[in-house]
Amino acid sequence: MTRRLKPFWLLPVLAGSVMLAVTVPARGQLTPYDPYADSQERPAPLAPDGTIQWGVFYKSAAIQSAYVRLWNLGACRNTNKAITEPVNRNKMIIDKLPEADFAGTVVAATGGLAGGLVAFTEGQAGATAEPLVAQLHPAGVTRLRVNGRVPATVLQPGLVLRLVAEVDERGRAAAALTAFEVVTPPADFKPDPVRPGVRETIVGTVKRIHKDVLTLEVPAGNVRRLTFTVAPDAVATLDAARLDLVAAGDAVHVTGRLWAGDGAMGAGTVFVSDVTITKPALPGEAALPAAAGVAARP
């Protein structure tokens, strides 16, 4: 069967243990009717040992939707094999697929940490093969890391920055900002209060960026709104778990379970547990080391 890369607004969303093709982004765990609920337990996103669990993938959303409709109408109660056998063949348990490593170049990315997608071609940049599509877990448990150095034009509201600076009692910086990090702190992270007149590490969230004026918010202490002038040649170092920082041309390395059969996107859907994105080197800088070696394809 010929597979085509579905438009990126058709996001596949794991709903409990059911994969559905929908026209809206994933919004947490949905709970549609599951005809296998009596015989198959829906796994938690993480096993006790930390292994990511995916559950069941339905190769054809149309077959599954038709079966749900028949069930709701009372026309099927798991007794007609002409109906139940195709439905049973339609499911595939993702966690039984072998894990492998894949590496290549990003073609496009969409969505967020929960249920996002990264399309990529294997091999070096410029490859013309049909892309694989990395599917991040809808519960947001896929381990994503975006790293590298990029111009300060990456700044946008909502980014969390870590930087070293000195501000006065009104939160105004004493010098232009030339370097900072974009990070993703742990969920329970609490920043330290900012001390006026002390050069120190500050962690805050971008509230506003207008031309070269950056406003940060720090939810601790008395000085909570900070203002910086961003130098024209300022550089950001990325170490974050944000899919909106991923762009075409970035290097990608993923670990996941490949499904290239019916219902797969592109050359295959990789249900990923780990994703590492590396930005191209800035002009005059050496590229970051490549990710870990890639194992043989299953």
PEPECOR-V939274 format. One record per residue. N is the residue number from 1. PHI is phi in degrees with one decimal (none if undefined). OMEGA is omega in radians with two decimals (999 if undefined). Layout:
# PEPECOR-V939274
n=N phi=PHI omega=OMEGA
n=N phi=PHI omega=OMEGA
This chain:
# PEPECOR-V939274
n=1 phi=none omega=3.13
n=2 phi=-76.2 omega=3.14
n=3 phi=-111.8 omega=3.10
n=4 phi=-121.0 omega=3.09
n=5 phi=-70.5 omega=-3.10
n=6 phi=-67.3 omega=3.06
n=7 phi=-54.8 omega=-3.02
n=8 phi=-69.3 omega=3.04
n=9 phi=-82.5 omega=3.02
n=10 phi=-94.3 omega=-3.09
n=11 phi=-81.6 omega=3.01
n=12 phi=-75.5 omega=-3.08
n=13 phi=-123.0 omega=3.04
n=14 phi=-75.7 omega=3.14
n=15 phi=-105.8 omega=-2.99
n=16 phi=63.8 omega=3.09
n=17 phi=-110.0 omega=-3.05
n=18 phi=-114.3 omega=3.07
n=19 phi=-95.9 omega=-3.14
n=20 phi=-122.9 omega=3.00
n=21 phi=-94.0 omega=-3.09
n=22 phi=-129.0 omega=-3.09
n=23 phi=-107.8 omega=3.07
n=24 phi=-133.4 omega=3.11
n=25 phi=-64.7 omega=3.10
n=26 phi=-63.1 omega=3.10
n=27 phi=-131.1 omega=3.10
n=28 phi=77.1 omega=-3.09
n=29 phi=-85.4 omega=3.04
n=30 phi=-86.0 omega=-3.10
n=31 phi=-134.5 omega=3.05
n=32 phi=-74.8 omega=3.10
n=33 phi=-60.6 omega=3.12
n=34 phi=-123.8 omega=-3.10
n=35 phi=-66.6 omega=3.14
n=36 phi=-101.4 omega=-3.06
n=37 phi=-62.2 omega=-3.11
n=38 phi=-73.1 omega=-3.04
n=39 phi=-114.9 omega=-3.09
n=40 phi=-130.6 omega=3.11
n=41 phi=-75.5 omega=3.04
n=42 phi=-75.7 omega=-3.08
n=43 phi=-73.6 omega=3.00
n=44 phi=-67.5 omega=-3.14
n=45 phi=-55.9 omega=-3.14
n=46 phi=-124.1 omega=3.02
n=47 phi=-75.2 omega=3.14
n=48 phi=-54.7 omega=-3.14
n=49 phi=-87.9 omega=3.12
n=50 phi=92.5 omega=3.12
n=51 phi=-67.7 omega=3.10
n=52 phi=-74.6 omega=-3.13
n=53 phi=-116.5 omega=-3.06
n=54 phi=-106.1 omega=-3.09
n=55 phi=85.3 omega=-2.99
n=56 phi=-101.2 omega=3.03
n=57 phi=-111.7 omega=3.07
n=58 phi=-95.7 omega=-3.03
n=59 phi=-61.5 omega=3.13
n=60 phi=-122.8 omega=3.09
n=61 phi=-65.6 omega=-3.11
n=62 phi=-66.3 omega=3.12
n=63 phi=-62.9 omega=-3.13
n=64 phi=-64.1 omega=3.14
n=65 phi=-64.1 omega=3.13
n=66 phi=-64.5 omega=3.14
n=67 phi=-66.6 omega=3.10
n=68 phi=-61.1 omega=-3.14
n=69 phi=-64.1 omega=3.11
n=70 phi=-62.3 omega=3.14
n=71 phi=-62.9 omega=-3.11
n=72 phi=-65.4 omega=3.11
n=73 phi=-85.3 omega=-3.13
n=74 phi=79.6 omega=-3.08
n=75 phi=-87.7 omega=-3.13
n=76 phi=-145.8 omega=3.11
n=77 phi=-132.9 omega=3.10
n=78 phi=64.1 omega=-3.14
n=79 phi=-110.7 omega=-3.11
n=80 phi=-94.8 omega=-3.08
n=81 phi=-64.9 omega=3.10
n=82 phi=-62.8 omega=3.11
n=83 phi=-99.4 omega=-3.00
n=84 phi=-71.5 omega=-3.12
n=85 phi=-67.3 omega=3.04
n=86 phi=-61.4 omega=3.11
n=87 phi=-65.1 omega=3.14
n=88 phi=-66.2 omega=3.10
n=89 phi=-69.1 omega=-3.09
n=90 phi=-74.9 omega=-3.09
n=91 phi=-97.5 omega=3.11
n=92 phi=-139.3 omega=-3.13
n=93 phi=-86.2 omega=-3.04
n=94 phi=-60.0 omega=-3.03
n=95 phi=-68.1 omega=3.08
n=96 phi=-87.0 omega=3.08
n=97 phi=-73.4 omega=3.12
n=98 phi=-71.8 omega=3.06
n=99 phi=-87.3 omega=3.09
n=100 phi=-150.4 omega=3.10
n=101 phi=-101.4 omega=3.11
n=102 phi=-136.9 omega=3.13
n=103 phi=-140.9 omega=3.13
n=104 phi=177.5 omega=-3.06
n=105 phi=-125.5 omega=-3.12
n=106 phi=-67.1 omega=3.02
n=107 phi=-98.6 omega=-3.14
n=108 phi=-164.1 omega=3.08
n=109 phi=-143.4 omega=3.13
n=110 phi=-151.3 omega=3.12
n=111 phi=84.9 omega=-3.11
n=112 phi=-128.3 omega=-3.11
n=113 phi=-60.8 omega=3.11
n=114 phi=-92.4 omega=3.04
n=115 phi=83.6 omega=-3.13
n=116 phi=-72.0 omega=-3.11
n=117 phi=-130.3 omega=3.02
n=118 phi=-130.7 omega=3.06
n=119 phi=-90.9 omega=-3.11
n=120 phi=-150.2 omega=3.04
n=121 phi=-100.9 omega=3.11
n=122 phi=-75.1 omega=3.11
n=123 phi=91.4 omega=-3.04
n=124 phi=-77.6 omega=3.09
n=125 phi=-58.3 omega=-3.14
n=126 phi=97.6 omega=3.12
n=127 phi=-63.8 omega=-3.05
n=128 phi=-108.4 omega=-3.13
n=129 phi=-66.3 omega=3.07
n=130 phi=-61.2 omega=-3.02
n=131 phi=-76.0 omega=2.87
n=132 phi=-80.9 omega=3.12
n=133 phi=-125.9 omega=3.08
n=134 phi=-81.7 omega=3.12
n=135 phi=-102.8 omega=3.07
n=136 phi=-80.4 omega=-3.09
n=137 phi=-64.8 omega=-3.10
n=138 phi=-66.7 omega=3.10
n=139 phi=-86.4 omega=3.09
n=140 phi=76.0 omega=-3.08
n=141 phi=-98.3 omega=3.04
n=142 phi=-62.4 omega=-3.14
n=143 phi=-86.1 omega=-3.09
n=144 phi=-114.3 omega=3.05
n=145 phi=-134.8 omega=3.05
n=146 phi=-111.0 omega=-3.09
n=147 phi=-134.7 omega=-3.12
n=148 phi=134.2 omega=3.13
n=149 phi=-116.9 omega=-3.08
n=150 phi=-138.2 omega=3.07
n=151 phi=-61.8 omega=-3.11
n=152 phi=-67.7 omega=3.08
n=153 phi=-63.3 omega=3.08
n=154 phi=-67.9 omega=-3.07
n=155 phi=-58.6 omega=3.09
n=156 phi=-156.0 omega=3.11
n=157 phi=-56.7 omega=3.12
n=158 phi=100.6 omega=3.09
n=159 phi=-68.4 omega=3.06
n=160 phi=-99.1 omega=-3.10
n=161 phi=-112.4 omega=2.97
n=162 phi=-122.7 omega=-3.07
n=163 phi=-150.6 omega=3.09
n=164 phi=-111.7 omega=-3.08
n=165 phi=-160.9 omega=3.05
n=166 phi=-125.9 omega=3.09
n=167 phi=-124.5 omega=3.10
n=168 phi=-89.5 omega=-3.07
n=169 phi=-68.0 omega=3.09
n=170 phi=-98.2 omega=3.09
n=171 phi=85.0 omega=-3.13
n=172 phi=-91.4 omega=-3.10
n=173 phi=-73.7 omega=-3.12
n=174 phi=-80.8 omega=-3.09
n=175 phi=-143.4 omega=3.12
n=176 phi=-65.1 omega=-3.12
n=177 phi=-86.6 omega=-3.11
n=178 phi=-109.5 omega=-3.11
n=179 phi=-152.8 omega=3.09
n=180 phi=-159.8 omega=3.10
n=181 phi=-112.6 omega=2.98
n=182 phi=-103.2 omega=-3.00
n=183 phi=-130.3 omega=2.99
n=184 phi=-123.8 omega=-3.11
n=185 phi=-68.8 omega=3.02
n=186 phi=-59.0 omega=-3.09
n=187 phi=-59.0 omega=-3.09
n=188 phi=-96.5 omega=-3.10
n=189 phi=-68.1 omega=3.08
n=190 phi=-126.8 omega=-3.10
n=191 phi=-70.4 omega=3.06
n=192 phi=-76.1 omega=3.06
n=193 phi=-61.8 omega=3.10
n=194 phi=-84.5 omega=-3.14
n=195 phi=-105.4 omega=-3.14
n=196 phi=-57.9 omega=3.08
n=197 phi=79.9 omega=-3.13
n=198 phi=-119.5 omega=3.06
n=199 phi=-79.2 omega=-3.00
n=200 phi=-154.7 omega=3.08
n=201 phi=-78.3 omega=-3.12
n=202 phi=-123.1 omega=3.05
n=203 phi=-119.9 omega=-3.12
n=204 phi=-150.7 omega=-3.11
n=205 phi=-106.7 omega=3.13
n=206 phi=-65.5 omega=3.09
n=207 phi=-94.2 omega=-3.07
n=208 phi=-157.8 omega=2.99
n=209 phi=-133.3 omega=-3.13
n=210 phi=-131.9 omega=-3.04
n=211 phi=56.1 omega=-3.12
n=212 phi=-106.0 omega=-3.12
n=213 phi=-105.5 omega=-3.10
n=214 phi=-109.5 omega=3.06
n=215 phi=-114.7 omega=3.11
n=216 phi=-111.5 omega=3.01
n=217 phi=-115.5 omega=3.09
n=218 phi=-124.0 omega=-3.05
n=219 phi=-81.4 omega=3.12
n=220 phi=-159.8 omega=3.07
n=221 phi=75.5 omega=-3.09
n=222 phi=-91.1 omega=3.14
n=223 phi=-100.8 omega=-2.98
n=224 phi=-111.1 omega=3.10
n=225 phi=-118.6 omega=-3.06
n=226 phi=-115.1 omega=-3.13
n=227 phi=-124.1 omega=-3.13
n=228 phi=-128.8 omega=2.92
n=229 phi=-97.2 omega=-3.10
n=230 phi=-88.4 omega=3.13
n=231 phi=-64.4 omega=-3.12
n=232 phi=-57.7 omega=-3.11
n=233 phi=-103.6 omega=-3.12
n=234 phi=-63.0 omega=-3.10
n=235 phi=-124.9 omega=3.08
n=236 phi=-104.8 omega=3.03
n=237 phi=-102.3 omega=-3.08
n=238 phi=-92.7 omega=2.96
n=239 phi=-153.1 omega=-2.92
n=240 phi=-135.4 omega=3.09
n=241 phi=-111.4 omega=-3.11
n=242 phi=-133.1 omega=-3.12
n=243 phi=-73.6 omega=3.14
n=244 phi=-74.1 omega=3.04
n=245 phi=-92.9 omega=-3.10
n=246 phi=-88.3 omega=-3.12
n=247 phi=-137.6 omega=3.07
n=248 phi=-57.4 omega=-3.14
n=249 phi=98.7 omega=3.08
n=250 phi=-68.7 omega=3.02
n=251 phi=-80.5 omega=-3.10
n=252 phi=-135.2 omega=3.03
n=253 phi=-134.5 omega=-3.11
n=254 phi=-129.4 omega=2.96
n=255 phi=-119.4 omega=-3.10
n=256 phi=-171.9 omega=-3.07
n=257 phi=-112.0 omega=-3.06
n=258 phi=-87.1 omega=2.97
n=259 phi=-121.3 omega=-3.11
n=260 phi=-115.3 omega=-3.13
n=261 phi=-92.4 omega=-3.10
n=262 phi=-56.2 omega=3.10
n=263 phi=87.5 omega=-3.14
n=264 phi=-72.8 omega=3.07
n=265 phi=-96.1 omega=3.11
n=266 phi=57.2 omega=3.11
n=267 phi=-77.9 omega=3.13
n=268 phi=157.8 omega=3.07
n=269 phi=-97.2 omega=3.09
n=270 phi=-107.2 omega=3.10
n=271 phi=-81.4 omega=-2.86
n=272 phi=-96.9 omega=3.01
n=273 phi=-99.0 omega=-3.13
n=274 phi=-137.0 omega=3.09
n=275 phi=-135.1 omega=3.04
n=276 phi=-120.9 omega=3.12
n=277 phi=-110.1 omega=3.12
n=278 phi=-122.1 omega=-3.13
n=279 phi=-74.3 omega=3.03
n=280 phi=-61.2 omega=3.14
n=281 phi=-65.6 omega=3.02
n=282 phi=-69.8 omega=3.11
n=283 phi=-53.7 omega=3.12
n=284 phi=85.9 omega=3.14
n=285 phi=-110.8 omega=3.09
n=286 phi=-79.0 omega=3.11
n=287 phi=-68.4 omega=3.07
n=288 phi=-67.8 omega=3.10
n=289 phi=-56.9 omega=3.12
n=290 phi=-67.0 omega=3.12
n=291 phi=-68.7 omega=-3.10
n=292 phi=-56.0 omega=-3.12
n=293 phi=-58.7 omega=-3.05
n=294 phi=-98.9 omega=3.14
n=295 phi=-75.0 omega=-3.14
n=296 phi=-64.5 omega=3.09
n=297 phi=-65.9 omega=3.10
n=298 phi=-67.6 omega=999
